Amino acid sequence: MKSMTGFGKSEAVSENGAVFYVEVFSLNRKQLEIKAYLPKELLSLEPVIREKIASKISRGSVTARISLLLPENILQETIQVNDTIISGYLRKLRRMQEKHELFGAIDLVAMLMLPGAVSEIPASLHPENDINALKKALDEALEQLSDMRSAEGASLKKDVLERLLKLESIVSSVEGMASKAPERQKQLFLKRLADSGMEINPADERILKEITIFCDKYDTSEEITRLKSHFMQFRKFTDSADSSGRSLDFLIQEIFREINTLGNKTPIVDVTFLIVDFKTELEKIREQVQNIE
């Protein structure tokens, strides 16, 4: 069981001296969303990076920031000075000096800033060596991210299981009180009939049948059984090595539905108070589950 939040970073150097810096962090999100920020030299590798991240993470918003530091010999290859264009600028500038009788040296730095004088071309990286170095840095960053997500996931698991014990305790208390509700309602029903002055034969099968149908509305054994089953399933999901966040979220919805039905069927004030406590604790679990992968 893992959290959806975490951070990892790493760096690796390729054989030609290029240094890759990788930072990966993730936040909670219902689906998997990957954002990759790359230098222009690595844009062609974005599909590889996305595939690598998707193979490690199934849910959450993941951001990968990758930067590249090139060695001097490669950087020199990326800058080209266009001698032809600069020569053309010089000829025209000198003619203007002669024509207008202007004096002074022509600034070389200013010349290099003129359009087309200098161009930048993509660095010629070695495909195999550089991709391997990038993958190494990415793998290490993702491993750190996974370790952090696992550590936080363990903390979340401890918290939700402690709260689950409270829910089970509440259900146990509710079960003891709610089991008495049908008989209590039966006696109340008979008393009201007697107080109304109606002559009733308690042995009359038709009356007994109607009383039984009436009292069955207060039978919560089905809801109690389902809740206990949901609690067992909840524990199985928290022990699963697979992504379980969606399953736990769905299960919480089912638990809420059952406890809501149980509350509506039980006309006992003390049970109502317990169910309020139950829903409060269940909401805290739901908030924690939102951050589970």
ChimeraX attribute file (.defattr): number of C-alpha atoms within 10 A of each C-alpha:
attribute: neighborCount
match mode: 1-to-1
recipient: residues
	/A:1	23
	/A:2	27
	/A:3	29
	/A:4	29
	/A:5	23
	/A:6	22
	/A:7	21
	/A:8	21
	/A:9	21
	/A:10	20
	/A:11	19
	/A:12	20
	/A:13	20
	/A:14	18
	/A:15	13
	/A:16	14
	/A:17	15
	/A:18	20
	/A:19	20
	/A:20	23
	/A:21	18
	/A:22	25
	/A:23	20
	/A:24	22
	/A:25	20
	/A:26	24
	/A:27	16
	/A:28	19
	/A:29	17
	/A:30	15
	/A:31	12
	/A:32	15
	/A:33	18
	/A:34	18
	/A:35	14
	/A:36	15
	/A:37	13
	/A:38	18
	/A:39	11
	/A:40	12
	/A:41	14
	/A:42	19
	/A:43	12
	/A:44	10
	/A:45	14
	/A:46	14
	/A:47	11
	/A:48	12
	/A:49	21
	/A:50	16
	/A:51	11
	/A:52	15
	/A:53	20
	/A:54	15
	/A:55	8
	/A:56	13
	/A:57	20
	/A:58	15
	/A:59	25
	/A:60	22
	/A:61	19
	/A:62	24
	/A:63	18
	/A:64	23
	/A:65	15
	/A:66	22
	/A:67	17
	/A:68	18
	/A:69	13
	/A:70	17
	/A:71	12
	/A:72	11
	/A:73	10
	/A:74	16
	/A:75	15
	/A:76	12
	/A:77	13
	/A:78	14
	/A:79	14
	/A:80	12
	/A:81	13
	/A:82	13
	/A:83	12
	/A:84	10
	/A:85	14
	/A:86	19
	/A:87	13
	/A:88	10
	/A:89	14
	/A:90	14
	/A:91	11
	/A:92	11
	/A:93	14
	/A:94	16
	/A:95	12
	/A:96	12
	/A:97	14
	/A:98	10
	/A:99	9
	/A:100	9
	/A:101	9
	/A:102	12
	/A:103	9
	/A:104	6
	/A:105	7
	/A:106	12
	/A:107	8
	/A:108	10
	/A:109	8
	/A:110	8
	/A:111	15
	/A:112	15
	/A:113	10
	/A:114	12
	/A:115	10
	/A:116	13
	/A:117	17
	/A:118	16
	/A:119	12
	/A:120	12
	/A:121	11
	/A:122	13
	/A:123	16
	/A:124	11
	/A:125	16
	/A:126	12
	/A:127	9
	/A:128	10
	/A:129	14
	/A:130	21
	/A:131	17
	/A:132	15
	/A:133	19
	/A:134	25
	/A:135	17
	/A:136	19
	/A:137	23
	/A:138	27
	/A:139	20
	/A:140	18
	/A:141	23
	/A:142	26
	/A:143	17
	/A:144	19
	/A:145	24
	/A:146	22
	/A:147	16
	/A:148	19
	/A:149	22
	/A:150	19
	/A:151	16
	/A:152	20
	/A:153	23
	/A:154	15
	/A:155	14
	/A:156	21
	/A:157	22
	/A:158	13
	/A:159	14
	/A:160	22
	/A:161	16
	/A:162	12
	/A:163	17
	/A:164	19
	/A:165	12
	/A:166	16
	/A:167	23
	/A:168	15
	/A:169	13
	/A:170	16
	/A:171	21
	/A:172	14
	/A:173	14
	/A:174	23
	/A:175	18
	/A:176	11
	/A:177	14
	/A:178	25
	/A:179	15
	/A:180	14
	/A:181	21
	/A:182	22
	/A:183	15
	/A:184	14
	/A:185	18
	/A:186	18
	/A:187	14
	/A:188	12
	/A:189	15
	/A:190	14
	/A:191	11
	/A:192	12
	/A:193	13
	/A:194	12
	/A:195	9
	/A:196	9
	/A:197	8
	/A:198	9
	/A:199	8
	/A:200	11
	/A:201	10
	/A:202	10
	/A:203	8
	/A:204	9
	/A:205	10
	/A:206	11
	/A:207	13
	/A:208	14
	/A:209	11
	/A:210	11
	/A:211	17
	/A:212	14
	/A:213	11
	/A:214	15
	/A:215	18
	/A:216	16
	/A:217	14
	/A:218	23
	/A:219	19
	/A:220	23
	/A:221	13
	/A:222	10
	/A:223	20
	/A:224	19
	/A:225	12
	/A:226	15
	/A:227	22
	/A:228	16
	/A:229	12
	/A:230	18
	/A:231	18
	/A:232	11
	/A:233	14
	/A:234	20
	/A:235	15
	/A:236	12
	/A:237	17
	/A:238	24
	/A:239	11
	/A:240	11
	/A:241	9
	/A:242	12
	/A:243	18
	/A:244	20
	/A:245	23
	/A:246	16
	/A:247	14
	/A:248	24
	/A:249	18
	/A:250	11
	/A:251	18
	/A:252	20
	/A:253	12
	/A:254	15
	/A:255	20
	/A:256	16
	/A:257	13
	/A:258	20
	/A:259	21
	/A:260	15
	/A:261	13
	/A:262	25
	/A:263	22
	/A:264	14
	/A:265	18
	/A:266	22
	/A:267	16
	/A:268	15
	/A:269	10
	/A:270	13
	/A:271	21
	/A:272	16
	/A:273	12
	/A:274	17
	/A:275	20
	/A:276	14
	/A:277	14
	/A:278	21
	/A:279	16
	/A:280	12
	/A:281	16
	/A:282	21
	/A:283	13
	/A:284	13
	/A:285	22
	/A:286	17
	/A:287	12
	/A:288	18
	/A:289	22
	/A:290	17
	/A:291	21
	/A:292	28
	/A:293	27
